């Protein structure tokens, strides 16, 4: 199966139909990721098919959890742009802030954003703790969890608007338990298309502030 068909068929299976232009954007993203990865270590995943499945489709799986009324989102620990850039390609109207402290990964994201002409997405080359000092707040915070929810949710809390949600994609060996005060709004298990990879998608509701 060619890579574009792999992407579009897999995305459709996840409930995320892609236009021809969106699929072309992903293919350019793939090409640039592989090119940059030869010079700087952006991702350990190098096989093109694996990039489509383990980065692009894995990122798009989070979209099924996004509430339709959400206007703004932040991606904590976005690395080479996952999941924020795939979600931005698929949902161009969502305003996204990407939080990535590593310079080479943030620089790559900016390159892709310029190359694809994406609007309404910013890269913050900073730690999430430092971004919390700024006044901006978000309807949604999402992440392919780089920490367990117990450690990640307190980092996300200062960035979350009242009534906002944190949506995480976690693997089978990761604890789902949130810290005290947080509650689970939605939970869904997903099999990534064309693989035996399983993800658990969980939306957490922030604790009430008094």
N, C-alpha and C positions, 0 to 999 in steps of 0.2 A: 504494500500500500504506500502511495506516495505521501510525503510528509504533510502537505496541505490537506489532503483527504483525511489523513489520520487525525489532524487537528479538528477539522470541521465535523467529521463524524463523531469524534469523541466529545466535542463541545455540545453537539446536538443531543447526545445521550445524557449529558449533564443538565440539559434544559437551557442551554445558552447558544442559540443560533447565531452564527457569524455570517456577515455579508462577505462578498468576494474581496472588497477593499479591506475589511478587517482581517481576513485570512492572509492577504498580502502583507499587511503590517506585521503580523506575527512572523511570517517567513523572513522579512527583513530583520526583525528583532533577533531571530534565530541565527541568521548569517553573521550579524554584528557580534553577538554573544560569542560565537565560536571563534571569530577573528580576534577579538580582544582577549579571549581566554588563552590564546597561544602565547601572549606576552605577559599577562597578569592573571593571577588566580582569582577568577570571579566565581567559579563553581567547579565542584569536583565532578559534576555530571557533564560528560563531553560528547557522548553519542547523540546524534541529532534526534533519533527516535525517542530516546530517553528524555531529552530536553522537552520535547513536545508533551510527553506524558507526565513526567515528574516535576516539571516546572510550569508549563503553560496550562495543561488540563488540571493539574493540582491547584493552581491559582484560581482558575475559573470555577472550580467546585465551590469556592466560598461565595460566589455570587448568588447562589440559590438561597443563601441565608440572609441576604441584605433586605431590610424592609423597604418597600417601594417609596416611602416618604422621605428616606434619608437623602440629604443634600450634600453633606460634607463627611469626609472620612479621612482617617490617618492610618498609615501602615507602619507598625513598629518593627524595626529590624528587617528592612526590606531587601538587604543584600544587593543582588544585581537587578532588583526591580520586581521581586515576587512577594506577594501577589499583586502589588499596586498597579504595575504597568499593564499586565493582562486584563485586569478588571477595568482600567481606564480605557483600553482599546474597545472592550465589549460594552462599556457604559460611559460613553463620552460626556454625558451630562453631569456625572458625579464629580464633585470637586475633591481632589485628593492631595494630601500632604504625605510625602514619603520621608521616613525618619531613618537615616542610615549614617552612623558615625565614621565608617571606613572611607577614606578619601577616594580610593580607586573605584570602589563600588558606587559611590555617589556620583563620581565623574562619569562613569559609564551610563548611569541612569539619565543624567543630563544630556549626554550625547544621544541616547535613544529618543528622549522626549523631543529634542530639536529635530532629529532625523525624521521622525514620524509626524512632526507637526502637531503634537498633542497639546491641547490647551486646558487650563484648569488643573494642572498638576505641578506641585513644587517639591523640590528635594531639599530637606533640611539635613545638612551634614553635621549632625550633632547627636548627643545621647538624648534619650527620651527624657531623662531627668532634667536636662537643661531646657528642653523645649517647654516643659511644664511651667517655667517661669514666665512665659509669654502669655498674652491674654487670649489667644485663639483657642476655641473649644470645638469639638467635633461630635456630630450625630452618631458616628460609627467609628470604632477603632477595630481594625482587624490585623491578624498576624498568623503566619504559619509558625506556630508557637516556638520561639527560641528558648522559652522558659516554661515551666509548668504553670498552670493558672494561678496557683498560690503565690508565685513570685512575680508573675507578669501583670496580674490585674491591679495590684497596688500602684505599679508604674503607670498604668493607663488611666487610673481614676482622675488625676488632676487635669487630664486633657479632655475628659468626657463631658458633654453638655448634660444638663438635667434631662432625664428621660432617655439618655443615650445607651448604647449597647456595645459590648466588646464581643467580637466574633472570632473564635480561634479554630484553627485546624490542627488537630493533634493526632499523633500516632497511637497504636494500640498499647504501647508500653508506658504511656504518659498518664499520670494521675489527672483526673478531671476535677478533683475537688477544689472549689474556690475558697478564698479566705472568708472569715466571718463577715456576714452582712450581705454578701453577694448571693444571687439566686440564678438558677438556670431558666431561661425563657424558652429556648428551643434546642433540640438536640437531634442530629441526623447522622446516620452512618452512611458513608459513600464508598463504593468501589471505583477506583479510577479506571476509566475505560482502557481496554487492551493491556491490562496488567492484573496482578493479584494484590495490588497495594490497596489497603483499607485506610480510610481517614474517618475520624469523628469530628463533626462540625458542631460547635456549641456556641450559643449566644448567651452571654451572661448579662444580667441586669445589675446596674450599680446599686450600692446601698444608699438608702435615704440619708441625706445630710440635714442635720438639725441646726 
